[in-house]
Amino acid sequence: MASEQYTPLDGLDDIPWAQLRHANGKASDIPRRLRALASNWNMRDQFEGIELALFPPDGGICSASAPTVRYLVELVGTPKVRIRPDIVDLLARLVMRLNDPGQQPDPHAVACRETLLSLHDRVIMLVKDRNANVRREAVTLLWQYAAMSPRAKEIEKALVARDVREKELAIRVKSRLEGAAAGRTAVLRLAEAVDERLRLANLLARRALDRESVSARELVEAALAPTLPRGAYSAWVNDGHHLIEALCPDENVVARMEIIRLLIARGTGGVLSGALGAAGAVMAKSRSATRSLLPLLGQVLFDDDAQIRTRAADLLASVGEAGTPHAGRLASLLADGDPVVEMAAAWALARQGDERAVTTVLRAVKENSDKLAYHHLSGFEPELGDMVKECAPRYPERVVPVLHAVLEKCGPEPTSVQYQLWRALAACGPAGYGAEDALTLMLASKRPEPALMAFEGFGSAAAHLGPWIEALVRVVQDRWLELWAARVHCIVTGDKEILREVLDSLGPPEDWRFAHAFVRSAVLLDPADRAAVLARAERWVRDNPDRWGMFGVPETVVACGDTELAVTVLTRALDAPEYEPVILEALRAVAKVGSPAKVLRSRVLAVLERDERLTEPTGLRSIVLDDRIHAAALDALGALGS
């Protein structure tokens, strides 16, 4: 360690550090790290050690925080310590944590707060520091410090007075934003400054404290003004990609939509790209936001930036047939020249059921391009398997021969893409049958599930392979797989005997998977045999009420035929589903039950009338699932009657 220490850190060794704790255990390392910072030795590593120590992942405050803070304040008051701006930033984040209402009664937080308040004179002097980087971080610290200090007016007076003399425009901008973020109304005195360079910062501060005082249009006009000194605004870093977050930092959907619509209509480059990203996030949360944004997405398809055209097409893909008004422009993008744009356009068209997507999709299949050359991961980008599954059932005469040619080379354990291609073939029904050598190879492997899935879709077209499937039934050790294979054998050959034998040998269902498989198998049996199997499935449902919110149970209970039991189970499934697909299945089950399930009408209406999506906002898949839930709720409401 360097010998020269630029501040004495008096009393450091008098503190019983070994008896104190921080996030990583005993605080014995803190004195060594503080001395290293005071000597400008190995600063980054030592600073990171202190930072990790003072910020436990659970959001709490440590017993070592209060004594450490005293010396950190001493360090930031020592001009020769080179890492001072970072220390001020650390202190600001620590004060934010101390201001958290959940930390108020914590004894370690109380001690840390009292220590900081006792250092008022040293802390407030940072606003006048000669180092601009220190002053830049100090405005955050001081506005937060004012929120916890009984001498808040004195601190705010110093901040306002300094603003008039501050030469660094970026610091004046930041002071307004940080004051508003801390909820300090004194920042409105700064916002009164008549300076065009500060207009956006003033508006942001006023809107943060009172949203109605500044319109979204006024805010966006100021943000996009050509005279704005963008270098002074952190929101304009990366060409304004994060401008939307600066203009609307909260998660209020209505407020964000106001800003997003204006930025999509007026923005370019990074601003527009960021707005589209935010649009996707809002679409994944709000049904009305999706409808509101559709007209704007069409115009963005004409943008000069390929990435923006891609993002717009991706978002249109998420709405499926609702994007049909833009099909013409999407079709023209199939010859865009940029492979990513072309694939995004094909994805949107495939989701609409438009045949013009097929050529591009089949080209990707032949190239076996799993990643599709995508260069961003927005949660909306396509996967090859999904694209093929959209096209194959609609246009089997074009898609099936290509899939056969590709899958003939499939090994006994298909890749994830190949598995999706098999699913696409299975969705074509008997017309999808082919690539027989690959099918039999998979059927005889250790993982025959993909082959069974395919045969289940192909049905009687694969009847001549019945002996192969029967052989699997006879040798497989997994009882679940045995039942699946027996059911597939019945579907393919029409012979019920093997399925009946397997069901008889199984006894009562072991879990929801078997109960669900029982009812799916029962429909293939003669009425007398069917009743006995359904009775066993019903017994499992009655004996396991803690499983009523699980997938497969709604379909199972409806198939059993007891309407009263079905309504009871569906009530639980709608009120406490294990995850979102259960809601979809439950609504479809309600539609099957019909008017006897009228008691569920209010629950179905609640699904329809809410604007917030029922699914976790993860991108395209969550939007598609919620749209299916909404459609199923409409069907259920119609089946329930008036």
N, C-alpha and C positions, 0 to 999 in steps of 0.2 A: 504494500500500500504506500502511496506517496506520503512523504513525511510532513509536508506543509498542510495545515488544516486552517481554512479561512474563517472559521468561527469556532469559539471554544466549546460549545455544547456543554456548558457548566452543569454539573450535577447528574450527568448521564449515568455514571456508574453507581450513583446512590439509589437508583430505582431497582427494586427486586424483579428484574425482567424474567428470571427463571420461574417466578411464581405467577406471571401473567401469561395470558393465552392470546393467540391470534388465529387466523383461519387455518394455518398450517401446523398448529400445535404450540409448544412453548415459545415464548417471545425472546429467547436468549440471543437470537441472531440480530435483533433490531439495533443494538448499539453499534455493532460492527458495520452494518449497512449505513447507518446515519453518518458515522465517521468517514466512510468511503465517499459519500455524497459531499460532505464538507471538504473533502480533499480533491474532488473531481476525479476520483479513481474508479475505473470500471463502472461508470455512472449508470449506464443503461441497465445492466444486470442487477445492480444493487437497487435501483429505483423499482424495477419490476418485482423484485423480491418483496419490497415494502408494499407495493400496490396489491400484490396477491394476498399479502398478510392481512391488510386492512379491510378487504372486501370479501367476506365469506359469501359463498354461493347462495346461502339462504336469505341474504339481505340484511343480516343482523350487524351488530356492532360488537367489537371484541374488547376485552378488558385492557389490552395493550394499546387501544386506539388513543385514549386521552393523553398519556405521557408521550406517545409518538408524535401526536399533532403539535404539541408544544415545540418540539425541535424542528418539525417541518416548517413551522412559521418562522423560526429563527433562520433556517436555511434560505427561505425565499426572501428574507430581508438582507441577505449577504450577497452583494453584487457579483463577487467573483465566482459564486457557485453557478456553473454553466447550465444546469438542468432546471433552473428556477421555473420557467414556464410550465414544464411538466408537473412540477410539484404543486403549482397553483391550480392547475387543472384537477389534480388528484384531490386537493382540498375542496374544490368546488363540488366534485362528485360526492365526497364524503358529507358535505353539508346538505346536499340534496337528500341523501339517505337519512340524515338526522332530522330533516324536515318531514319525513314520511310519518303520517299520524300513527302508524303501527309501531314506530320506534320511540314515541314520546315517553312511555313509562319505563322503558328498559333502563336499568341502573347504569350500564356501561354507556348507553347513549346519553343519559343525563350527565355523567361525568365528562364525556367528550364535549358536550355542548357547553358546559360550564367552563371548561378549559379554553375553548375558542372565544367565548364571551369575555374572558379575562384578558385576552390578547387583542381587544378591540383596537387599540391605538396602532398596533403593528399591522393588523389586517387592513385597516382603512387607508393606511399609507400606500398600499399597493396601487391605488388608483393614480398616484402621481409618479410611479416608478419610471426611471429613464428608459428602461427596456420596453419597447413597444410590444414585444411578444408577451412579456409579463402583464402589461396593462390589458392586452387582448383577453388573456385568460382571467384576469382579475375582475372584469365586469361580470362574468358569470358568477364567480365566487361572491362578490359583494352584493349582488341582487338577491342571491340565495341567503347570504348571511343576514341581510336586512329582514328576511322573513322570520328569522328566529331570534333576533336581537331586540331587547327593550330600547335600544338606541337607534331604531330603524330610521327615524327621521334624519338623524345626523348622517347616517350612511348614505341615504338617498340624496340629501343635500350635497354631499361631496360628489356623488356621481353626476348630478345635474350640473354642478359648477364645473367639473372637469370636462364635460361634454362640450362646453362652449370653447374651451382652449385646446381640445384634442385635435391634433393635426392629421391623425390616421383615420381616414374615412371608414375603413373596415371596422375599426373599434367603435365608432359612433353608431354604425349600423348594428353591430352585435349588441351593444348596450341596450338599444331599444328592444331587440328581439328577446334578450335574456331577461330584461325587466318584465316584459309581458309574460314570458314563460313562467316567471316566479309569481305571477299574479299581483304585482305591485302597481297600484294605480298611480304612483308618483311618476311612472314612466310616461304618462300622458303629458307631463310638462315637457319632456324631451320631444314628444310627437308634435308639439306646437311649432317646432322650428320650421321656418319658411326657407327651405333649401331643396331644390328640385332633385339633387342627388340623394336626399334622404326621404323622398316622398314614399317610396315603396316600404321602407323600414317603418316610417310613421304609420302608414296604413295597416301594416301587419300588426304593429303593436296595438293600435286601436281596435282592430277586428278581433285580436286574441282576447281582449278584455270585454268587448261587447260586439258580438258578431253582426248585429243589426246595424251598427254604426257605419259599416263599410260594405258596399255591395261587392259581389263577386266580380262583376264587370269592371268596376273601378280598380279592383285589386289586380286583375289580369292585365288591364291596360297599362298600369304602372309597371308591372313586371316585364312586359314585352316592349316597353317604350325604347326606341332606338337610342335615346340619350342617357339611358340608365348606365351608370358606371358598374358594369357587371363584375368586374374584378373585386369590388368591395363586398359583394354578396356571395356568401358560401352556397346559396341556392343555385347559383349559376355555374358551379363547378361541374365539369363533365358536360359542357354545352347545355346546361339547364336540364339535364336528365332527371334531377331530383327536385325540380321547381315545384311540382305538384305537392310534394311533402312540406315544403316551406309555406306554400300558400294555404294549405289546409292540413295542419299537423294532426288533427283529431280524426276519429274514425266515424264521425257522423255521415251517414250515407248521403243524405240530402245535400249537405254542405259540400261534400266531395264531388258529387255529381255536378253541381253548379260550376265548380272550377274545372273539372275534367272536360265538360262539354265545350267550354270556352277555349281551353287549351287545344283540344282536338280541332276546333274550327279555325283557330288563329295561329297555332304553334307550328314550328318547323324543326327539323333536325332533332337534337336531343330532347327539346321540350316536348315535341310531339311523340317521340318514342317513349318518354317517361309517362306521358298522359295515357298512352295506350296500355302500358303496363299497369297503371293505376286503374284504368277502365276494366281490365281483366279481373283485377282483385275485387272491384266493386260488383262486377257481374256475377262473380262466384258467391257473393253474399246476398244480393238483392235481385228479386225477379223484375221489379219495375225498372231498375237501372238497366237491365239487359234490354228491355223493350225501348227505353229512351235512347240508348246509344246506337241502335241498329241503323238509323238513317245516316248518322255521322260516319260510321265505319265504311260505308260504300264509297264516300268521296276520298277517303284515305288510300283506297286501292290505286289511285292515280298518282300517288306521291312519287317523287324522283328517287327517294331512298329505298333500296331493295329491302332493307331490314324492316322498314315501316310498312311496306306492302305486305311483307311476310306476317308481321304482327296482326295487321288488319284482317288478313285471310284466316289466320289462326282463330281470332275472336269470332269471326263469322262461322267457322266450323263448329264452334261450341253451341250455336243456336240451331243447327240442323236446318230443317225446312223453312224456318223463319227467315233465313238468309236468302231465300230464293229470289227476291227482287234484285239482288246483286249478281245473279248467276251469269249474266252476259259479260260483265266485267271480269269476273273470276275466270270464265272460259278463255277470255283473251289473254289472261296471265299464264295460261298453260304453255304459251310460246314466248314467255317473258325474256328468256335468255339466261336468267339466273336460276339455277336448279333448285335452290331453296324456295324461291318465290313460286316456281312451278309446282313444287310438291305441296306447298301450303294451299295453293289454289285448288289443286286436285283433292286435297283433304276436305276443304270446304264444300266442293261440288259433290264429293262422295257422300258426305253427311246429308246433302240435299237429295240424294238418289239420282243425281244427274249422270247420264251415261258418258258425258264428255270427259269424266274423270278417269274412265277405265284404262285408256291407253297409257297415261302417265303411271297409273298404279301398276299395271302389268310390266311396264319397263322396269320399275323398281323391284318387282318380284323376280324378274329374270336376272337382275344384277344382285339380288339377295342383299339389298342395301338396308340393313337394320336401322342404322342411324339416320338415313335419309339426308345426309349432308347438313343437318340442322346445326346452326351455330348459336342458338340461344335456347335456354330451357325455361320456358315460361309456364309450364303446366298445361299449355294448350297445343303444343306441337304434336304431330301425329306419330303413331307407330305403324309400321308396315302391316302388321297383323290386323289392326283395327281397320285400316283402309280396305284391305282385302275382304274382311267380314262385311263391310258395308256394301261392297260391289258384287260379291259372288252370288248371293241369293237373288239379286235383281237381274243380273246379266250372266247367268251360268254358261250360256253358249259361248261367250267370249272368255270368261275367266277360268272355267274348269279345265280346259285342255292345257292351259299354261301351268296351272297348279299341279296337274298330273305330271307334266314334264319335269317340274322342279322337284316334286316330292318323290319321284322314282329313285332319286339319289339319297333319300333320307335313310339314316342309319337306325339301329334299334332304339336309340335314345335321341329323339328329335331335339333340336335347339328350341329356344323359346319362340323364335320366329316361325320355325317349321310347325311347332305345335299350334300356333295361331292359324297357319295356313290349313292344317288339318281341320281345325274348327270351322273355318270358312267353307271347306268342302262339305263337312257334315251338315252345315246349315242349308246346303243346296238339296238335301234329301237324296233320293235315289239317283238323281242326275249327277251328283258329285262323286259317285263311286268310280274308283280307278286306283292306279299305282299299287296294284295288288301285292306285288312282291314286297314292297316296303311295309304294307299293312301286316302281312303275315310275319314279317321279321319282327315288327314291334309286338305283335301278339304273343310271340314265343319268347320275348325278352323278359328281363327282371321287372320292367316297368311297362305292363301292357295297357295302362290306363288310356294313353292317347289313341290306341287302336280301338278300344271299347267305345270311347267317345265318338270316334268316326263311324264305327259300325252302327251305333245307336241312331245316328243321323241317316245313314244310307238305307237302313231297313232291309226290305226283301231283296234289294239289288245285290246284297251280299249273301243270299241264302245258301249258295253252293259252298260257302266257307263255314257253315254251321258246325261241321265236325271239328274244325279248328277251335271254335269258341267252346264247344262242349268239352274238348280236351283240357282247356284252361280251367273250366269249372271243376273238373275231376282232380286236378293236381295242385291248384293254388291253395296256400295255407292261410291266407288272410280271409276271414269270414266276410268282411265287407266287400272285398274284391270278388269273392265267390258269388255273392248275391248279385252284384252288378253284372258279372259275366253271365249269370243265369238269366237275368232280365234281358240282356242284349240278345242272348241266344233265342229267347222267346220272340222278341221283336223281329229278328232276322228270319227265323224259320217258321214262326207261328206255332211251334210245338210247346205246349204249356207244361209238359210233364217234368222236365228238369227243373224249371222254376218252382213248381209245386214241391218237389223233393227238397230243394234247398231251403225254402221257407219253412217246411215242416221240421227240418233238422235244426233250425236256428233257435226256436223257442221264442220267448218274449224279446222285444227290441232292447238292445243294451243302452242305447242313447238316442238323441234326436236324429242322428244320421240314419240309424237303422229304422226308426219309426217312419221317417220320411221315405226311405227306400221301400218300406213295406207298402205304403199306400200307392206309390208309383208302380209297384209290382202288381198290386191287387187288381188294378184296372185291366190288366192283361189276362186275368183268370176268369173262369166260369163263375156265375153268380154265387153258387154254393160255396166254392173255395174262397171267393173274394170276401164274403162276410166274415169268415173265421179270421182271415188275415187282418181285416180292418178292426175287428174287435180287439186284437192284440195291440194294434197301434193305438187305439183309443184308450186302452188300459194304461199304456205308458204315459199318454197325455194327462190323464187324471191323476196318476201317481207322481207327476213331476211338475207341479205348478211353478216351481222356481225356474223352469226352462221355457215358460210360455213366451218370453220375449226373444227367443232365439230364432235364427233363420230356419226355415223348413217347417216350423210348428204350425203357422197359420194354414198352409196348404194341407198339412197332415190332418188337422182337426176338422176342416171343412169336408175333406174326403170321407171322414168317419161317419158323417151323417147326422150327428146329434146337434141340432141347431142351438139349443140352449147352451151347451158346452162350447160350441163354436163362438157364440157371441161373447161369452165370458173370457175365452182365450184371446179373441181379437181385441177386446177392450184392453187387456194387459199389453198386448203387442203394440197397440197404438200409443198407450200411455207410457210404457217403459221398454222400448225396443233396445236390444243389445247394441245394434248399430243400424244405420239408415236403410240398408236394403230390406230389413224386416218390415219397415213402414210400407214400402212398395208392395211386398208380398201380402201384408195384412190388408191393404186397400183392395188388392185384386181379390182376396178372399171375401171381403165384404161384398163386392160386386157379385160374387157367386152365390152368397147366401141370400142377397136381395132384401125384400121388404121385411122379413123376420128380424133383420138386424137394424131396424129403424132407430133403436136406442143409441146407435153409434153415429147418427146424423150430425150431431153437434161436433163430434171429433173430426168427422170428414170435412165439415165446413171450416173448422179451424185450420186444417191443412191448406184449404183453398184460399182462405182470406188473408193469410199472413204474407207479408212481403219478404221477410227474411227467409232465405233458403234453409231447408231442413238439414242440408248436408254441410260437412266441414268444407271451408273454402279452399280447395286444393287445385282448382283449375277446371279444365274441360270435363273431366269425369264427374266431378261433383255437380256441375251444371246439368249435364245429361241425366244424371240420376235424379236430381230434384225435378227436372222437367217431366221425367217419367212418373215420379210420385204425384206431381200435379195432375197429369193426364189420368192416372189411375184413380185419383180422388174424384175427378169429374165423372168417370165411369161409375164409380161406387155411388155417387150422389144420384145419378140417373137410375141406378138399379134399386136404390132405396125408395124412390118415389116421393111424392109430395106429402 
